[in-house]
Amino acid sequence: MSRSQMTAMERVMTTLDFNEPDRVPFFLLLSMHGAKELGLNLKDYFSKPRYVIEGQLRMRAKYGHDCLNPFFYAAVEVEAWGGEVIYVENGPPNSGQPIIDRPDAIKALVPPRIQDCACLTKVLETIRGLKSTVGEEVPIIGVAVSPFSLPVMQMGFESYLLLMYEQPDLFWQLMQVNEAFCVQWANAQLSAGATAICYFDPVASPTIIPREKYLQTGFKIAGRVLPAINGPTATHLASGRSLPIMDDIYATGTEVVCPSAEEDLQAVKAACRGRMAVLGNLNGIEMRRWTPDEAQTKVREAITAGGPGGGFILADNHGEIPFQVPDEVLFAISEAVRIWGSYPLRT
Amino acid sequence: MDAAVESFEQALLSMDREGAGKIMAEGLKRTEPVSFVESVMVRALEHIGESWETGAVSLSQVYMSGRMCEEFMNQILPPRGSTDQDHLRIAIAVLEDYHMLGKRLVSSVLTAHRLDFVDYGRMETDELVRQVEEDRIEVLLISTLMLPSALQTKALIGLLADRGLNVAVIVGGAPFRLDKTLYREVGADATADRASDVVRVIRQVVGERP
């Protein structure tokens, strides 16, 4: 394969094989910017798959990044369980009142069927629309919140921590229901045309729970769920730290890990080398106020730390670039990847 | 670190309620409850907060430790009376956000320090301004998780200033931790990277204000 003729898919697959493609691939995980491009508010934008499809295609035409991102917003999954979604003007919709208002309610919980949930079928229609447009040229990244992390939205963070520590029977009952849903949802996205699934698991991070607890809980869950997903997965800790559990994450069978912006990318790359690729770890919150020069510097630093030998995709550290990040910064990131990310890398 | 603080901290981190209770019972044979809270419990919680900042302990351990200490304090300390009007009037709120854990962590720390405060829960901006004015709040603690909520503190602080309210605003939460300059951008007086820092920051801010 000629390095100069790579498609986005070839570029990404080459780096996932721990080889150097023509340049460092980069994912701009822009779930909301398409609304601006189409002159729509976020609620209207997410109301029709054709808007999101158009938004995603325009974003990629504009910045030339290496993926399409049919992810709507995290709360779409609790919406599927009958939860409330609250839209705001300048950010992702929040999940509202928890659907599990008391632990006992877990006993009656039944996972929703994907085909019965309009909010999820919109996402699937978006994936199908993108796939019919780009075929095998561009990776389409689906997202499934892990069974272990979904309860933060299902019942609230505090109630969930208490459940995990103080009511293990109900905790495992909830995990059983959530695992069935997660596998179903991830595989539906793959069937619709998603190339890979981002397994969104922030609670697994040692930022949130100690490793010992993870090994008793989220690790076992991921070990069951990931093999049941019919495609490649990337484990995303959504700004949480990864290094103390890197070997454990690898043991779950995932292929990519997404570390925190607070972690040394070179150390993360060393811990993963030859086993998992690294996706990250630009600071999305700071990105909002970067100048184009700062963006160039940050991209260069990240590529220097993560790029050598492949196994690296440049992205933000949270899996969702804030709505407030201006176009000029995104253009600067895109330009910097082309300047500093061409292999062989500049020393 | 003092041996009692260290063993109490270890019991908290391993969620050993019984073990922590025994250490407390031993401590109370030698010292008054208030003194035990100040010299052991608060110091253990502060150290746990520092350890979270360095990545040595997790958020769930911070939360469960704070919760256990609140339970212990309820057992050993007398109920507090009505608020002394000369006390600093402190309030805490979650601004236009639905994530309550940060507020809960800070509340535990304030409780451990025996500081009176008003918990407004989740509030919209205008409602919060009205409440702060009505209660003559002097220090307002804002907890956020989502970036839009963090940015909304700028509008809140502007409205407080428009009303001529002399209230110190201290912000906290993930957006402020990930972007160290954000608290200045929104016009807050200070930020605290971890819940256990909040009392130090309150004292610092109050000391600096006219």
Interface residues (C-beta under 8 A of the other chain):
Chain A: I86 V88 E89 N90 G91 P92 N94 S95 G96 G156 F157 E158 L161 M164 Y165 P206 T207 I208 I209 P210 K213 S239 R241 P244 A261 E262 N283 G284 I285 E286 R288 R289 P322 F323 Q324
Chain B: L13 M15 G55 V57 S58 L59 S60 Q61 Y63 M64 E96 D97 Y98 H99 M100 L101 R104 M146 L147 P148 L151 A174 P175 L178 D179 T181 L182 E185
